[in-house]
Amino acid sequence: PDGSVRDTRGLYEAFGKVLPVPLRAKLREALELAPPRWAAVRVRARRSFGRGALALVGDATGSVHPLCAAGMTLAICDAIALADAPDVESYAATRLAEGHVSELLSDALHAVLTGRDHVTTEIRRAMYATWRKDPASRTRTMAILAGQNVASPEFAEAFTGVAFEAARSLVGKALARGSLSRGLDDARALLRYAKYPIDAFVGKGGPRGARARVQPTHRA
């Protein structure tokens, strides 16, 4: 959260209004009982899995944002792969390939869930709508985050589908306001999210991926 909600009152006003009524009193009680603690979250691409006789697992290899709760799953998958691998090099190759899509989805979800511009807001709405009406999409998302589905085409298809729905909504709203140019501008702005389905293929297991660089520090 930004500076406006980093005190007890700000936190309650920001989150209390979206909680079910029975939970609001519990939130206020918890905030009054102990002040919140803040921590910096460093997101770093998982690209180093060890060498020689030294193997790295979990956050030692890199980290994803905790918002999507994929870190523990990735660490467990690392440990399983390491136990099955004949050597560290084989283990590293396996995890670079198998963990790539989970990391991409985690990054994409963080961007979509925290973005405040109107284009990202529309993607977020399209994503929620897709999950509500399509059980298969919900299952696929959880399977990717859980490391059970590592298929790049499925991730790319799912993300592109959500982006298409967002683009259709943005253009439709612009047309309703009589501004086709605004709708086209918004649709073009969506292209910045194209890095995720593209990177599912071209960045897999290599340094060219969107996550190959250290990401900015986020505040939790």
N, C-alpha and C positions, 0 to 999 in steps of 0.2 A: 504493500500500500504506500501511497505517497505521504508527504509530511502532514497533510490535513487530518489523517486518521491514526497518527502515531501516539495518541493519548487515549486514555480509557473512554472518555466521552466520544471522541471521534470514531473509535472502533465500534462502539455500541450503535452509534447513529448510522455507520456504514453497513454493518452486517445484521443488526437487529431487525431492521425493516424487511429483510428478505427471509428471515427464519420463521418457522411455524410459531404461532403465538405461545404455545406452552414452553418453547425453548428460549424465549426472549428473556424471561426472568432469570433462567439459569445462566445465560450469557452475561447478564449484568452482574449477577452474584459472583461468577468466576472472575470477571474483570476487577471487581472491587476487592476480592480476596487477595489477589496477587497481581502486581503490575505486569504488563506484557514484556517479553524479552525479544530482542531483535537480533537477527543473525544475517550476515552477508552470505549469499549463495553464489558460488563460482561455478559456471558451466563450462566444461572443457571436453572437447571431443575425445572419445575413447579410441585411441590409436596405438598406445604402447601396452603390449601384453607381456613384456618380459623378453629375455634372451638368454641363451646358454642354459644354465641350470636354475635361473631365477624366473619365476612366473608371477605375474600380477593379476589380481582379480578385483572385482568390485570397483570402488572409487579410486583405487590405486591406479587404474587404467585410464581414468577420466570420469566425468560425471554428467548426469542429465539433471534438469531442473526438478526438484522434489514435488512440484505442483501436480505432475502426472503420475507420481508414485511408481516409476519404472525402475528406480535404482536398485532396490533389493532384488527384484526379479532378474535384472541383468547380472547381478552379483552371483545369484544362485545358479543361473545358466552358465556363467563363467566357471564356477567350481565343478559343475557336472561335466562340462567340456574338457576341463583340465584333467579330471580323473580318467576320462576316456581316451585322451590323446597320448600318442607314443612319445612325444617330445613337445617342448615349449613352442617351437616354430609351427608345428601342426596345430597346436591349440590356438595360437595367435591367428593363423589363417582362418580357422573355423569361426572364431568369434568375430573377426572383422567382417566376415560374410553374413553370419547369422544375426548379429546384433545391430546391423546397419539400419534396417527398416524400423525396429523398435525405437532406436534413437531419433530417427527422422520424425516418427509420429509424435514422440514426446516433445521434440522441439516445435513441431507444427502446432500441437495443442497448446503449448505455452504461449506461442505467438498469437493464436486466435483467441484464447481465453483472457489475455491481458491487454490486447490492443484496444485503443479507445477511439480511433478514427472510424468514420461511418462505414467505410468499405469493410474493415475488419469486423465491425459489429454485424454487418449483413452476412458475412461468412459464418459468424458464430450462430446467428439465427438459423441459417440454412443447415448447419451442422446439428443443432438441437432438433430441428424439424425432421431431419433424416433419421436420427436415432429414435425419435418418438414413433415414427410410422414404419420403420423398417427394422425388425428384430435381427435380420441377418447382418445389417450394418453395425448394430451394437455388438453383436457377437464377434464380428471380424475385428472391430476396434480393440476389444478386450483381448482377443487372441494375439494381436500384434504386440500390445503392451506386455502381455504375459510371455512373450517369446515363443508362442506356439505356432504362429504364422509368420514366416520370414520371407514371404513371396513379394518381391518388388511390384509385379503387375497389379496385385490386389490392392496394395497401398496406393499406388498411382491412380488406379481406377476410382477408389473410394474418395480420394482427395479431389480429383478432377470433377467428380460428380457433385460434390458439395460446392466447389467453386463455380460450376456452371449454374447451379440453382441460385447462388448469390448474384451472379452476373445477370441472370434473367430478372431477378427481383429489382436490382438496381436500375436496369434499363427501363423496366416497367414503371417504376416510381417516377423516373425522370420524364418519361413520355406522358404520364398522368399530369405532370406539372408543365408540360409543353416545352421541355428542354431536352431534346435528343442529344445535343452535344455534351450535356452534363452526364447523361447515361453512358455515352461512349467513353468519356473521360474516366468514369468510375470503373467501367469494364476493363479499360487499359490498366488502371491502378491495381487490379487484381493480378496482373501479370507478375508482380513481385513475389507472389506466392507460388509461381510456377517452378521455383527452385526446388520445392519439395518433391513433386513427382519426377522431375528430371533427375534430381540427385539420387532417387531410388535406383536408377539405372547406372548413370555415368559415374557416380561417386562411390559406388559400392565397394567397400574394402580398400579404397585408395585415398590419397591425400587431396583429390580434387573435390571431395564432397563438401556440402555446405557446413558440416560440423568439423571440418579439418582444422579450422582456425579457432582460437580461444574466443568464446563468446563474452559479451560484457557481463559485469557483475550485476546480479539482480538482488534486490532486497526482499527478504521473506517476512 
